[in-house]
Each structure stands twice: as structure tokens, then as C-alpha cells.
Amino acid sequence: MFAEQVTAEYFVKTEGRGRTVDEWKPRPEQPDNHWLDCLVGSAVAASMQGALLFGTDLPTTPRRERVSFRELQRKKRS
């Protein structure tokens, strides 16, 4: 029963307003998803309290500085 309810929804990638999100939809043959709701709610509560999954606490790679196209052209001409 737990496995059926945890797999009662699936996601579809949706794009709009310059971003991509996962839109979750219920499966017609599995109307109950109470265990999935509880599992997601518990994960959100743990995240709000500062809990991290193993491996997700690694430092992120630094972002590159933006360079304008004009600056690239100037450098190439010099």
C-alpha cells in the first residue's frame, strides 16, 4: 500500500516565464496519495529545520563572472 501511494503521482516538465518546473499530476488508476503527501511534508519540515541529505552539503562551484560581448570584441581588436 505504501509503494502504491508513493507512486500515485508523476511529473511533467513544464516551461513558462523563463523557468522550468516539474508539474505533478495524479495517476488515474491510483486515487490515494496520503502517504506521498506525508512523506513530502516531512521532507519540507526537515529542510526548514536545516537537515541535509548526505552529499548535498558540498560547496557549490563558483559562478563565472559575466563578460559582455563588447568587452570580448575590444580584447580581440587590441
PENORGI-V110373 format. One record per pair of residues at least 4 apart in sequence whose ideal C-beta (glycine too) atoms are under 6 Angstrom apart, sorted by the first residue. I is the first residue (numbers start at 1). GAP is how many residues later the second one is. D is the distance in whole Angstrom. If there is no record, write none. Layout:
# PENORGI-V110373
I:GAP:D / I:GAP:D
This chain:
# PENORGI-V110373
2:33:5 / 4:26:6 / 5:27:5 / 5:28:5 / 5:30:4 / 5:31:6 / 6:29:6 / 6:30:5 / 8:19:6 / 8:22:4 / 8:25:4 / 8:28:6 / 9:15:5 / 9:17:5 / 9:24:6 / 11:11:4 / 11:13:5 / 12:11:5 / 14:7:5 / 14:9:5 / 15:5:5 / 46:5:4 / 52:4:5 / 52:5:5 / 67:4:5
